[in-house]
Amino acid sequence: MDPFTESGLEAAYLTWRMKDERLADVLLVMGWTGLRWGEVRSMQVANFVEVPTPGLMVRRSQPEGSPAKATKGRSMRRVPLADRVLSIVQELADGRTPHDLLFTSSGGSQLWCTATVRTLAWETTGQGRRLHDLRHTAVCLWLSRGVEPGTVQAWCGHESIATTNRYLHFLGTDADKAGLNKLNDGLGSAGGARDERNGA
């Protein structure tokens, strides 16, 4: 697992946009939604909903070289669209029919991994990551922003909360962060043993 930080994703996005704006937008959406590559390739305009809240209905996946099939967990899930990527998806859906592919190349054709990584110089701009690490990026982004693990589990389609909890071990919990902040705050309520003269 090698997720981008939120600022790292934004920096990479700016680099990708210089190479291909459409593909850069697709990868940014992946980094905010946790969609798998096969799910992105098969997502139709009809799967974009704005009521009651903006989101994508993940119903199928199409790995390269295979026909569309059920998603990995075999059940449909709803993934939210944060404001950061909502306008991108709205623009991609605008003026298209419900059965059209939502995410396509700049020329309007179905996405292919080889062409995408070549066009975006992924070997360099991905900084050693795989495209799948954009899914990990989304999960870490959600958890670091305080989304409850059970909600993240549903958004990801994880069959077990244990899978989601692996990300918490990777990130550290809010309790870990709060505890570290207390350790770094100076003298504790008991007076502590810190010597202010030498910072020890």
Buried (B, 14 or more C-beta within 10 A) or exposed (E): BEBBEBEBBEBBBEBBBEBBEBBBBBBBBBBBBBBBBBBBBBBBBBBBEEEEEBBBBBBBBBBEEEEEEEBBEEEEBBBBBBEBBBEBBEEBBEEBEEEBBBBBBEEEEEBEBEEBBEBBEBEEBBEEBBBEBBBBBBBBBBBBEEBEBEEBBBBBBBEEEEBBBBBBEEBEEEEEEEEEEEEEEEEEEEEEEEEEEEEE
